[in-house]
């Protein structure tokens, strides 16, 4: 009884967060982050209570657990106060920055060997970043060990697809109606782009890039489950379909179309490229086999929806006309980031300190076009999540994360390839393709610094790891 109650609490929180995070403007505001943190802590507590009640508790750890713990340890090292002489040896640039910019308590007094300083230039921001990473790891662990029955997995998949469909349809409605609001908030920027409930069109596109391949995979599974088997012709099967099944297929196909149009009208260049790549990746997973044709046709339908949309809205072409100007600004920003990496090569400037360190290496004020209006660009992110990780955590943190990613991708690919359940593998490949798309998009944007996108990535990663598991007590329960 107590175990069932804990299960209900965990799955309810998971479904609520999947809906809440995107709808709360991408959860970029402090109050939304506090809600997410509190609910993840509640879900984690429910899981620990469940383990205490179970006679033989089991525990499944993700393949990246060691890398994640090592990364968190490196962040803690950034926060440990050290004598300034030690800091000068471990991170000379941090020591020099603290001397130059006088962050100690008395800026008029020069640093001495007896003063204790941290590697990070902003301990408060680093502590906040540490808690964010810890929250994501706790959420993944909770999902991996509790979303194990097919009913729970199906409810999470339905909620993910429902959120993506709502975001696309709501954004398209606001765009075509000319209302240009996000609920009660009147949009000021990106008036010519679809943004859904996000402020920034690029992050809206990142969300749809993550969910669209999953929707195609689920549609393919449902299609073959009801229309591919048996000796009857396709039209005969179609006529004999129950109404609810027919409606389900129509809704899934409509979701694919609406999300495709939404990504195109978001006019996110990085999002469009990431979408095309993720669809090709998904199709490449099914070069042979039962689902090959319907997967490839569904991917082609998604691409055709986007191509047809550009015929009626030439604004997308205009966006690519700005490519040279904005690309030059990004390139110059990345060159300045490279200077920071050379100055802080091992431990970085501190997790979460990018907006504090970049003005010291880039004094010029940049301008970018937002809805044809030049706006001063104050760089809070590097517009490249990987480069920002290098800036903030150095090669020690970057290589740790890269190692964890490599181990995870190898386990996912081998687990899905060896899966005896074709439907499970198909949905797993859909999740994997969406994650690859978001990771690619993050080379030119900062999706992983948008809490909603980072949280949904954690959900997709956890589900994909569950699908890729072999047989065992912690495997996904067999579908009925």
KAHU-V16214 format. One record per residue. N is the residue number from 1. PHI is phi in whole degrees, -180 to 180 (NA if undefined). OMEGA is omega in radians with two decimals (NA if undefined). Layout:
N:PHI:OMEGA, N:PHI:OMEGA
This chain:
1:NA:3.13, 2:-64:3.13, 3:-63:3.12, 4:-64:3.11, 5:-63:3.10, 6:-62:3.10, 7:-60:-3.14, 8:-65:3.11, 9:-63:-3.09, 10:-65:-3.10, 11:-69:3.11, 12:-66:3.11, 13:-64:-3.14, 14:-60:-3.13, 15:-65:3.13, 16:-64:-3.11, 17:-66:3.11, 18:-60:3.13, 19:-83:-3.02, 20:-66:-3.00, 21:-60:3.11, 22:-68:-3.07, 23:-70:3.14, 24:-89:3.11, 25:59:-3.11, 26:82:3.12, 27:61:-3.12, 28:-85:-3.13, 29:-90:-3.04, 30:-61:-3.11, 31:-65:3.13, 32:-67:3.10, 33:-62:3.12, 34:-65:3.10, 35:-63:3.14, 36:-62:-3.14, 37:-61:-3.14, 38:-66:-3.12, 39:-71:3.07, 40:-63:3.09, 41:-64:3.10, 42:-65:3.11, 43:-63:3.11, 44:-63:3.12, 45:-64:3.11, 46:-63:3.11, 47:-66:3.13, 48:-65:3.06, 49:-64:3.11, 50:-62:3.11, 51:-63:3.14, 52:-68:-3.11, 53:-85:-3.09, 54:-72:3.13, 55:-69:3.14, 56:-132:-3.09, 57:-67:3.07, 58:-113:-3.11, 59:-144:3.09, 60:-115:3.14, 61:-107:3.12, 62:-73:-3.13, 63:-65:-3.11, 64:-93:-3.03, 65:-62:-3.13, 66:-64:3.12, 67:-63:-3.14, 68:-65:3.13, 69:-66:3.10, 70:-65:3.11, 71:-64:3.11, 72:-63:3.09, 73:-64:3.11, 74:-64:3.09, 75:-65:3.07, 76:-61:3.08, 77:-61:3.09, 78:-64:-3.05, 79:-95:-3.09, 80:-76:3.08, 81:-66:-3.13, 82:-128:2.99, 83:-58:-3.07, 84:-59:3.10, 85:-68:3.07, 86:-67:-3.13, 87:-63:3.11, 88:-63:3.10, 89:-81:-3.07, 90:-77:-3.10, 91:-145:-3.10, 92:-57:-3.12, 93:-66:3.10, 94:-62:3.12, 95:-62:-3.14, 96:-67:3.13, 97:-65:-3.14, 98:-67:3.07, 99:-70:-3.06, 100:-69:-3.04, 101:-99:2.95, 102:53:3.09, 103:-84:3.04, 104:-63:-3.03, 105:-62:-3.13, 106:-113:-3.06, 107:-68:-3.11, 108:-84:-3.09, 109:-98:3.14, 110:-67:3.14, 111:-69:3.06, 112:-127:-3.11, 113:-64:-3.09, 114:-84:-3.13, 115:-79:-3.10, 116:-107:-3.06, 117:-132:3.14, 118:-107:3.06, 119:-65:3.14, 120:-71:3.12, 121:-81:-3.14, 122:-143:-3.09, 123:-57:-3.13, 124:-63:3.12, 125:-65:-3.14, 126:-69:3.07, 127:-62:3.11, 128:-64:3.09, 129:-65:3.10, 130:-60:3.13, 131:-65:3.11, 132:-65:3.11, 133:-63:3.13, 134:-64:3.10, 135:-64:3.11, 136:-63:3.12, 137:-65:3.13, 138:-63:3.14, 139:-66:3.11, 140:-61:3.13, 141:-61:-3.14, 142:-64:-3.14, 143:-66:-3.10, 144:-60:-3.05, 145:-102:-3.06, 146:-132:3.12, 147:-93:-2.99, 148:-116:3.12, 149:-85:-3.13, 150:-64:3.13, 151:-63:3.13, 152:-69:3.12, 153:-60:-3.14, 154:-63:3.13, 155:-65:3.10, 156:-68:3.13, 157:-62:3.13, 158:-62:-3.14, 159:-66:3.09, 160:-60:-3.13, 161:-66:3.11, 162:-62:3.12, 163:-65:3.12, 164:-62:3.14, 165:-66:3.13, 166:-62:3.14, 167:-58:-3.13, 168:-67:-3.09, 169:-66:3.13, 170:-64:3.12, 171:-63:3.12, 172:-66:3.12, 173:-62:3.13, 174:-63:-3.10, 175:-68:-3.08, 176:-79:3.14, 177:-79:-3.08, 178:78:-3.12, 179:-69:3.05, 180:51:3.00, 181:-123:2.91, 182:-118:-3.00, 183:59:-3.11, 184:-90:-3.06, 185:-91:3.10, 186:-81:-3.11, 187:-66:3.10, 188:-109:-3.13, 189:-114:3.10, 190:57:-3.14, 191:-75:-3.12, 192:-103:3.13, 193:-128:3.03, 194:-80:-3.12, 195:-127:-3.10, 196:60:3.07, 197:-99:3.08, 198:-95:3.05, 199:-77:-3.05, 200:-104:-3.09, 201:-68:-3.14, 202:-67:-3.12, 203:-76:2.98, 204:-62:3.10, 205:-63:3.11, 206:-61:3.10, 207:-61:-3.11, 208:-70:3.07, 209:-60:3.14, 210:-70:-2.98, 211:-97:-3.05, 212:-60:3.11, 213:-61:3.07, 214:-62:3.14, 215:-62:3.10, 216:-64:-3.14, 217:-65:3.13, 218:-65:3.08, 219:-61:-3.13, 220:-63:3.11, 221:-63:-3.14, 222:-66:3.13, 223:-61:-3.10, 224:-70:3.14, 225:-64:-3.02, 226:-114:-2.99, 227:-124:-3.03, 228:-100:-3.08, 229:-92:3.09, 230:95:-3.08, 231:-98:-3.14, 232:-69:3.10, 233:-73:-3.11, 234:-61:-3.12, 235:-66:3.10, 236:-65:3.09, 237:-63:-3.12, 238:-64:-3.14, 239:-69:-3.08, 240:-90:-3.12, 241:-66:2.98, 242:-62:-3.08, 243:-59:-3.10, 244:-68:3.12, 245:-69:3.12, 246:-60:3.12, 247:-63:3.14, 248:-62:-3.14, 249:-65:3.12, 250:-64:-3.13, 251:-65:3.12, 252:-65:3.12, 253:-67:3.09, 254:-65:3.10, 255:-64:3.10, 256:-59:-3.13, 257:-65:-3.09, 258:-67:3.11, 259:-68:3.10, 260:-63:3.12, 261:-65:3.14, 262:-62:3.13, 263:-66:-3.14, 264:-64:-3.10, 265:-79:2.94, 266:-68:3.11, 267:58:3.05, 268:-90:-3.08, 269:-65:3.09, 270:-64:3.11, 271:-64:3.12, 272:-65:3.13, 273:-63:3.14, 274:-64:3.12, 275:-63:-3.13, 276:-60:-3.13, 277:-64:-3.11, 278:-64:3.10, 279:-70:3.08, 280:-66:3.09, 281:-63:3.12, 282:-61:3.13, 283:-65:-3.12, 284:-69:3.09, 285:-68:-3.06, 286:-124:3.08, 287:-66:3.08, 288:-133:3.01, 289:107:-2.96, 290:-67:-3.02, 291:-91:-3.00, 292:-55:-2.99, 293:-68:-3.07, 294:-70:3.07, 295:-63:-3.11, 296:-66:3.11, 297:-65:3.13, 298:-64:3.08, 299:-64:3.12, 300:-66:3.09, 301:-61:3.12, 302:-61:3.13, 303:-67:3.12, 304:-65:3.08, 305:-59:3.11, 306:-67:-3.12, 307:-65:3.13, 308:-64:3.14, 309:-62:-3.14, 310:-64:3.13, 311:-68:-3.08, 312:-100:3.11, 313:-139:-3.08, 314:-73:-3.13, 315:-59:3.13, 316:-63:3.12, 317:-63:3.11, 318:-63:3.11, 319:-61:-3.14, 320:-73:3.05, 321:-68:3.12, 322:-85:-2.98, 323:-57:-3.04, 324:-64:-3.11, 325:-65:-3.08, 326:-70:3.10, 327:-63:3.12, 328:-66:3.11, 329:-64:3.12, 330:-61:-3.11, 331:-63:3.11, 332:-66:3.09, 333:-62:-3.13, 334:-66:3.07, 335:-65:3.09, 336:-69:3.05, 337:-63:3.11, 338:-63:3.07, 339:-64:3.13, 340:-66:3.14, 341:-62:3.11, 342:-66:3.14, 343:-78:-3.12, 344:-123:-2.93, 345:-73:-2.98, 346:-93:-3.04, 347:-105:3.14, 348:77:-3.12, 349:-87:-3.14, 350:119:3.13, 351:-58:3.11, 352:85:-3.06, 353:-103:-3.03, 354:-59:-3.07, 355:-66:3.10, 356:-86:-3.05, 357:-88:-3.03, 358:-64:3.12, 359:-63:-3.13, 360:-77:3.12, 361:-118:3.13, 362:-144:-3.04, 363:-88:-3.07, 364:-74:3.09, 365:-95:-3.14, 366:-94:3.07, 367:-129:3.05, 368:-127:3.13, 369:-86:3.05, 370:-120:-3.05, 371:55:3.11, 372:68:-3.13, 373:-112:3.10, 374:-64:3.13, 375:-126:3.06, 376:-63:-3.09, 377:-102:3.03, 378:-105:-2.91, 379:-82:3.03, 380:-92:3.11, 381:-142:-3.07, 382:-84:-3.03, 383:56:3.03, 384:-164:-3.03, 385:-61:-3.10, 386:-74:3.10, 387:-68:3.11, 388:-65:3.07, 389:-62:3.08, 390:-63:-3.14, 391:-63:-3.00, 392:-86:-3.04, 393:-124:3.08, 394:66:-3.13, 395:-70:3.11, 396:-63:3.13, 397:-71:-3.11, 398:-64:-3.11, 399:-68:3.08, 400:-64:3.12, 401:-65:3.13, 402:-62:3.09, 403:-62:3.10, 404:-61:3.12, 405:-65:-3.12, 406:-62:3.12, 407:-61:-3.10, 408:-66:-3.12, 409:-64:3.11, 410:-63:3.14, 411:-69:3.13, 412:-64:-3.10, 413:-64:-3.13, 414:-69:-3.14, 415:-66:3.13, 416:-70:3.14, 417:-65:-3.11, 418:-94:-3.08, 419:-66:3.10, 420:-84:-3.13, 421:-101:-3.08, 422:-65:3.13, 423:-65:3.12, 424:-62:-3.14, 425:-64:-3.13, 426:-62:3.11, 427:-65:3.09, 428:-61:3.10, 429:-66:3.06, 430:-63:3.08, 431:-63:-3.11, 432:-64:3.14, 433:-64:3.09, 434:-63:3.11, 435:-65:3.10, 436:-62:3.10, 437:-61:-3.14, 438:-68:3.09, 439:-64:3.09, 440:-68:3.13, 441:-59:-3.07, 442:-73:3.01, 443:-70:-3.11, 444:-125:3.14, 445:-153:-3.08, 446:-131:-3.12, 447:-60:-3.09, 448:-79:2.98, 449:-102:3.01, 450:-101:-2.98, 451:-54:-3.12, 452:-64:-3.14, 453:-67:3.10, 454:-65:-3.13, 455:-66:3.13, 456:-68:3.02, 457:-64:3.09, 458:-61:3.12, 459:-64:-3.12, 460:-64:3.12, 461:-64:3.14, 462:-64:3.11, 463:-63:-3.13, 464:-64:3.08, 465:-65:3.08, 466:-65:3.12, 467:-66:-3.07, 468:-86:-3.13, 469:-69:3.02, 470:-83:3.13, 471:-71:-3.14, 472:162:-3.10, 473:-66:-3.13, 474:-100:-3.14, 475:-77:3.10, 476:-65:3.11, 477:-64:-3.08, 478:-61:3.14, 479:-68:3.08, 480:-72:NA
